Amino acid sequence: MSVQPQARRLTLADLGKRHQAGEKLVMLTCYDASFAALSEAAGVELLLVGDSLGNVVQGQDSTLPVTLREMGYHTAAVRRGSAQAMIVADMPFGASQISPEETFRNAVPLMASGAQMVKLEGGEEMAETVRFLVSRGIPVCGHIGLTPQSVHQLGGFRVQGKNEADAERLLKDALALEAAGAAMLVLEAMPATLGEAVTNSLCIPTIGIGAGAKTSGQVLVIYDMLNISAGKKPRFVKNFMAGAASVQAAVAAYVQEVKAGTFPSAEFSY
């Protein structure tokens, strides 16, 4: 009887090769084992255990109440439900806006829970922290543009980088994070032209969410793209359940459109 080879989880090297080959990367948020298995089967490469679970799972009005313990719980569940996708876990509010040493201590339980990379919000001011984590074996995904943990400081969920000064600041942030060792960068809610400019300025892949179609890949909140989350959805959200025969078919359609570069169209961009 032949023994089937065990599935191998994607690594940064694998994603780097796909990026260098010009292949779009597909990320989707995920919070439990069932959606992890379904998303992976549909072709999703990166599962983001996002602190957006505060909004769509817990019913909070922001991501701020989500705790480190809760992030670890959901990361472990996603890990158990998947076999091949890379798992990225959000550092929740208060876990990374401190010293690099404390941030490292907070990242450790997320890595122990099954994450292969942590994501933290912020620009150039986070470069020292990114460098500290990376030098100690923790891969980092940065996140600039609309950063939900700073929603009160930003004055709400608003598009960022609309004027020249803000666009220059975001580009400077992106370059600083890459120089510090970030392996990937999420670009959220910015003009498509800026998303393209930032992407073209970097060697590392960018994952857009409301940043146009010219980023290296895309991410959406799974509850949003399945049209099961409450409230008004951002402009960049497409309802992939419309016309789909099943949830898995909807996710597969999302994967196909991202890979083809047809999502997001201008309708879902700024």
N, C-alpha and C positions, 0 to 999 in steps of 0.2 A: 504494500500500500504506500503510495507516494505521500509525502508530507508537504502540505501547502505552505509556501513561505509566509511568514508573519508580516502583516502590514507595517510599513515603516513610517513614522511621523515625519512630516516635512520639517526641514531645518532652514536656518537663515541662508545657508549655502544654496539650497535648492531654490529658494525664493529669489536669491541674487541672480542665479542663472536665468530664471524666467524673466526677471526684470531686464537683464542685459540683452536678452533676445527680443525685447520689445513686447512681451506678453503682458496683458493686463492682469493685475492681481485682484482676487475677489475676497473681500472680508464681509462678515455679517456678525452682528451682535448675537450672543447666545448666553443663556442663563441656566440651562438644565440639560440633563443627559438625553432626553427624547429629542429636543430640537437640535442638539449637537449631532446625533446620529443621522437625523433627517437632512440637516444642512450639508454634512460631509458627503452623504450619498448623492446629493444634488450637485456636488462639485465645488463647494465653498472651500477655499484653501486656508483662510485665517478666521478663527473664531475669537471674537472680541468679547470677553466677559466684562461688559461695560457697567459703569456705575449708573448708567441709564436705567438699570433695574429699579432704581429708586422711583422713577416716574412710571414705568410700564408694568412693573411687577408689584411694587409696594403701594402705589397710588400717591406718592409724594409729589409736591409741586416743583421740586428741583432734585438734583443729585446729591445735595449737601448732607442729608441725613444718613446716607449709606455708610456703614462701618467697615473697617478692615476685616473683622470676623465674618461679616456677611459676604464680602468679596471672596474670602477664602473658601467659604461654604459653596458658593456658586461655581467657583473655579474648579473645585474638586468634582462637582457633579458633571460639568462639561468635559472634564478629562475622562471620566468614566464612560461617557457616552460616545466618545470619538476615538479614532485609532490613527488617523493620518494627518488631520488638519493641525496647523500650528495654533497654539493657544496663547492669546495675549490678554493679560489682566490689567484692568484699570487700578491705579493707585487712588483710593478714595480721598475726598476732601480732608485735609489735615494730616495726611500720611506722607506727603512729599513737600509741603510748604514749610519745611523745617530744615534742620541741618542735614548735610549729605549723610552723616553717620546715622542719624535717626531714620532717614529715608531708607537707607540700606537695611536697617533692622526691620522696618515695616514691609519691605519688599520680600524678605526671606520667607515668611509664611505663605505668601502668594506663590512663590516659586516651589515651595514644598508641597503646595496644594495641587500643583500640576501645570502652572504657567511656564511658558518658555521665554516669555518677554513681559515686561511691565510697561504700561503706558502712563505717562504723566503729562499734565498740562503746564503750559508756560513757555516763554521764549528764552531770550538770552540770559535772563536771571536764573534759569534752571541749568545752565551749561555746566557749572561746577558740580552739581548733583549728578547730572548725567555722566560726567567723566568719572566720578567716584564709583558709581554703580557699575559701569562698564569695565572699569579696571579691576573690579572684584567679581567678574563673571556673570553679571546680570544684564542681559540685553535690554535696551530701552527703545521704546517707540515714543517720539515726541508728539505734541498736539498743540497747534497754534491756530489763530483765527478766532472764531467764536469758541471760547473755552467755558463750558457750562458751570464749572466750579467757581468761576469769577462773574457769574451772572449779575450779582448785585453791583459789583464795581463797574461792569460794562453798561449797566442801566437797562438790562433786559436781553432777550435773545435777538440780537441785531447783527446784520451783516457787517463784517469787519474789512478794513483795507480799502474803503471806497474812495478815500482821497490820497493824494500822492505821498504825503508824509506818513500816513498809516501803512500804506503799501510798502514803502521803503523800510519801515520798522519791522514789518512781518518778514520781509525778505532777509533782513539782518538777523532776525531771530532764527530763521530756518538755517542759515549758514552757520550760526554759532552752535546750534544743536548738532548739526552734522559734524562740525569740527570737534565737538566734545565726544563724539562716538555714537550718537544715536544711529540705530540701524534702519529706522523707518520714521516717517512723519505723517501724521494725520493733519489734513488741512480742512477746516470746517467753516462754512458760511462766508465765502469771500467771492469777489467777482471772478468769473471764469478766466479772464485775461490774467489776473494775478495768480490764480492756481497754476496756470500754464507757465508763467514766468518763474515762479518758485520751483516748479518741477524741473524746468530746463536749467536752473542754476545749481541743482544738486546732483550728486552721484547716487545717493540712496533713493529708494522708492518713496513716492508720496501716495497716500490713500486719501481720496477726496470724499467729502460729504457736503454737498452744496458748494463745491469748488470747481465745477466744470468737468468736461470730459477729457481734458488733456493731462490729468494726473496719471500716475502709474497704476492706479487701481481705485476701487470704490468701496465704501462701507455704508450700510444703512442699519437702522434699528429694526430687527426682524418683526417686532410687533407693529411697526409703522408700515413696512412694505407689504405686510399681510392684511393691513387695514383692520386690525383688532385693538389698536390702542385708542383711548378716549381723547377727546379734545381736538382742536385744530392742529393740523400737521404742517410742518415747514414746507416751503415751496419745493425743496429738493426731493421730497418723498413721492415716489410713484407707487400706486396700488397694483402690485403684481398679482393679487388674487383675482382681479377682474378678468373673467374669462378663463381662469385656470381650473383644471379638473380636480386638483388636490393641492395641499400645502406644498408637498414636495415638487409638484409641477411648477408652482409659483416661484419657489426658490431656484429651480433649474432655469426658469425663464430669466430671472435676475442674473444668474451666472452667465448665461448665454449672451445677454445684452451687454454686460460689462466686458466680457471677453471680446466681443465684436466692436466695442467702442461706441455703441449706439445709445447707451445710457451712461450719463444723463444727456438728454437732448436739451436744446435751448429752453424748452418749457420747464425743465427742472433745474435750471441754472440761474445765476445772478449776473 
